[in-house]
Amino acid sequence: MTKNQTLYDLAIIGGGINGCGIAADAAGRGLKVYLCEKNDLASGTSSMSSKLIHGGLRYLEHYEFRLVKESLAEREVMLAKAPHLVTPLKFTLPHRPHLRPAWMIRAGLFLYDNLTRRNSLPKAKSIEFNVKTSVLTDEITKGFEYFDCWTDDARLVVSNAVQARDKGAHIHVYTEATSIQFDQQDKVWIVELRHKLTQKTTQICARHIINAAGPWLNQLYEAAISEQKAPRNIRLIKGSHLIIKRDGEGDSAFILQNKDKRIVFVLPYLNDFLIIGTTDKEYQGKLDNIQIDEQEQDYLLDIYNQHFKRQLSSSDIVSSYSGVRPLCDDESNDPSAITRDYTIEMQTIDGKNALISIYGGKITTYRKLGEAVLKHLHPFYPSLRGPWTATQPLPGVKQLNEPFENILSAVAARCSFLNDATVNRYARSYGHLAELFLKGAINTKALGINFGADLYQAEVDYLIRFEWAFSADDILWRRTKLGLKLNAEEQKNLDKYVKSAVMNMN
Ligand SMILES: Cc1cc2nc3c(=O)[nH]c(=O)nc-3n(C[C@H](O)[C@H](O)[C@H](O)COP(=O)(O)OP(=O)(O)OC[C@H]3O[C@@H](n4cnc5c(N)ncnc54)[C@H](O)[C@@H]3O)c2cc1C
């Protein structure tokens, strides 16, 4: 360690939901935090999820009561903390008696409604379908309705990164940790970093390391940190989703049961689309650029077609995405039965410098996981401030439980010249922070170039300056989901603009 080097309390490797959640919590308690992400924030599993903040109804069948209970309680916390990013979503569960008897589903839903003391969402109920108007096939006449929550996963990650930065954390994207070694003389970890866009290398020092590299966790552990085996085995379970155009399915999500005992969601997405997913498949391939395979595609189309009057074929697929769950190996034979709970492994050097590895977890429980990590660090910082994240809103929200309508009307007042869909997108994505790039604008001209689908230069500049966007893809697929709406020419123009804006910034 040299004289000029900053010594951080924590170096967090990985800018997914877990890394960013831990960074926000730790920085908010006064720790000096450094976080590096080798690509874009949320470019790993955290933008490839089903985007549900949920207890996980199906986990009840695997007796995961602790996880379901904690997740349901978190659903309430997240609704209060981020009313713009987390929204209640109605689920329709078509009943197919040969798959699960009605009494079993009713009992499961009762438990789901009552496992947590605080539950602000409507209770589950039985429903009947009108065969004539229902989008479901004529054989499906009965079902159930219950509520869970939906989120924009990638924006939740960025929102936590923004909060971490506001509390003093240093966040570096496109920065890969290539080696993490313990310096016995200075008693600090030395992290070697390579900036992917410039190829420059640097070093930072930290008292403790958090390995939040998701699916890359053990790879990082064994290649960069230690020649020893990582503390736990990891099971990489791939999950894929299809995106199709919406056609009369309405605003309800559907939870479909399949013969293999798995369930598949059909989720309303961005007004015009539906997401169908997911699959569960052991994965051994390369981790960068994971793609859906034909078998997964057929499986998802088949389950949709078993339930809906509309019959889909591969030509209906607009887009797809795939990710891998970095699950802690519990030796289960069935990929869909492996626990989704998180496991925190802490090793120390002479009881003083920690190396913490995060296995598993869900978007839903990222905040609790952050608290659990901070609890592990408490012995090193006895006067560390206590938990705070449950009672502080995420950036863009003025106070806990602020009604989304307040946020929407404040944003709308800044840009009454825009259409409702765009105003809603701004309010949902940024909350009150949208006012930062809207302020003073009296017409669309003031917002600069329209790159397509009302993606204006003012928003793009904001994303580059304040949300670590470095490429058109960062903006089109993670900061917004407008990649589904801009055509190839528009995407090319955006790419050109972002490249030159980033260059001028440096
Ligand atoms: C198909 C699917 C559906 C899911 N659905 C849901 C759902 O509906 N609800 C829910 O709650 N959960 C869901 N999950 C689970 C959830 O998405 C994951 O648990 C969560 O995203 C994991 O976050 P993470 O931060 O651990 O990993 P990641 O998001 O993968 O983040 C790890 C990051 O580390 C970076 N990294 C790796 N190596 C290095 C290095 N050497 N240097 C710097 N950075 C590095 C990577 O680039 C990556 O961005 C789903 C998961 C999948 C796969």
The ligand as a MOL file (V3000), in Angstrom:
LIG
                    3D

  0  0  0     0  0            999 V3000
M  V30 BEGIN CTAB
M  V30 COUNTS 53 58 0 0 0
M  V30 BEGIN ATOM
M  V30 1 C -34.4810 -16.3120 -14.7020 0
M  V30 2 C -34.4280 -15.6760 -13.3650 0
M  V30 3 C -35.5820 -15.1500 -12.7930 0
M  V30 4 C -35.5340 -14.5630 -11.5390 0
M  V30 5 N -36.6510 -13.9850 -11.0580 0
M  V30 6 C -36.6290 -13.3590 -9.8570 0
M  V30 7 C -37.7790 -12.6770 -9.3970 0
M  V30 8 O -38.8010 -12.5810 -10.0780 0
M  V30 9 N -37.7190 -12.0980 -8.1710 0
M  V30 10 C -36.5920 -12.1420 -7.4080 0
M  V30 11 O -36.6510 -11.6350 -6.2860 0
M  V30 12 N -35.4670 -12.7530 -7.8440 0
M  V30 13 C -35.4520 -13.3460 -9.0580 0
M  V30 14 N -34.3240 -13.9390 -9.5440 0
M  V30 15 C -33.1100 -13.9530 -8.7190 0
M  V30 16 C -32.3080 -12.6670 -8.8430 0
M  V30 17 O -32.3480 -12.1620 -10.1680 0
M  V30 18 C -30.8670 -12.9050 -8.4370 0
M  V30 19 O -30.8260 -13.5440 -7.2050 0
M  V30 20 C -30.0870 -11.6070 -8.3030 0
M  V30 21 O -30.2360 -10.8240 -9.4530 0
M  V30 22 C -28.6210 -11.8970 -8.0540 0
M  V30 23 O -27.9690 -10.6730 -7.9210 0
M  V30 24 P -26.4100 -10.5840 -7.6990 0
M  V30 25 O -26.0860 -9.1730 -7.4070 0
M  V30 26 O -25.9730 -11.6040 -6.7070 0
M  V30 27 O -25.7770 -11.0830 -9.0900 0
M  V30 28 P -25.6260 -10.3120 -10.4690 0
M  V30 29 O -26.7550 -9.4700 -10.7890 0
M  V30 30 O -25.2290 -11.3110 -11.4980 0
M  V30 31 O -24.4080 -9.3310 -10.1850 0
M  V30 32 C -23.0770 -9.7660 -10.1310 0
M  V30 33 C -22.2360 -8.7470 -10.8760 0
M  V30 34 O -20.8700 -9.0030 -10.6230 0
M  V30 35 C -20.1420 -8.5600 -11.7630 0
M  V30 36 N -18.8170 -9.1570 -11.7230 0
M  V30 37 C -18.5000 -10.4730 -11.8450 0
M  V30 38 N -17.1650 -10.6360 -11.7460 0
M  V30 39 C -16.6210 -9.4070 -11.5520 0
M  V30 40 C -15.2780 -8.9310 -11.3870 0
M  V30 41 N -14.2420 -9.7480 -11.4270 0
M  V30 42 N -15.1040 -7.5980 -11.2270 0
M  V30 43 C -16.1560 -6.7500 -11.2000 0
M  V30 44 N -17.4300 -7.1500 -11.3590 0
M  V30 45 C -17.6610 -8.4680 -11.5320 0
M  V30 46 C -21.0070 -9.0390 -12.9190 0
M  V30 47 O -20.7350 -8.3520 -14.1180 0
M  V30 48 C -22.4190 -8.8230 -12.3910 0
M  V30 49 O -22.9840 -7.6130 -12.8530 0
M  V30 50 C -34.3190 -14.5110 -10.8150 0
M  V30 51 C -33.1620 -15.0260 -11.3930 0
M  V30 52 C -33.2020 -15.5650 -12.6610 0
M  V30 53 C -31.9460 -16.0600 -13.3090 0
M  V30 END ATOM
M  V30 BEGIN BOND
M  V30 1 1 1 2
M  V30 2 1 2 3
M  V30 3 2 2 52
M  V30 4 2 3 4
M  V30 5 1 4 5
M  V30 6 1 4 50
M  V30 7 2 5 6
M  V30 8 1 6 7
M  V30 9 1 6 13
M  V30 10 2 7 8
M  V30 11 1 7 9
M  V30 12 1 9 10
M  V30 13 2 10 11
M  V30 14 1 10 12
M  V30 15 2 12 13
M  V30 16 1 13 14
M  V30 17 1 14 15
M  V30 18 1 14 50
M  V30 19 1 15 16
M  V30 20 1 16 17
M  V30 21 1 16 18
M  V30 22 1 18 19
M  V30 23 1 18 20
M  V30 24 1 20 21
M  V30 25 1 20 22
M  V30 26 1 22 23
M  V30 27 1 23 24
M  V30 28 2 24 25
M  V30 29 1 24 26
M  V30 30 1 24 27
M  V30 31 1 27 28
M  V30 32 2 28 29
M  V30 33 1 28 30
M  V30 34 1 28 31
M  V30 35 1 31 32
M  V30 36 1 32 33
M  V30 37 1 33 34
M  V30 38 1 33 48
M  V30 39 1 34 35
M  V30 40 1 35 36
M  V30 41 1 35 46
M  V30 42 1 36 37
M  V30 43 1 36 45
M  V30 44 2 37 38
M  V30 45 1 38 39
M  V30 46 1 39 40
M  V30 47 2 39 45
M  V30 48 1 40 41
M  V30 49 2 40 42
M  V30 50 1 42 43
M  V30 51 2 43 44
M  V30 52 1 44 45
M  V30 53 1 46 47
M  V30 54 1 46 48
M  V30 55 1 48 49
M  V30 56 2 50 51
M  V30 57 1 51 52
M  V30 58 1 52 53
M  V30 END BOND
M  V30 END CTAB
M  END
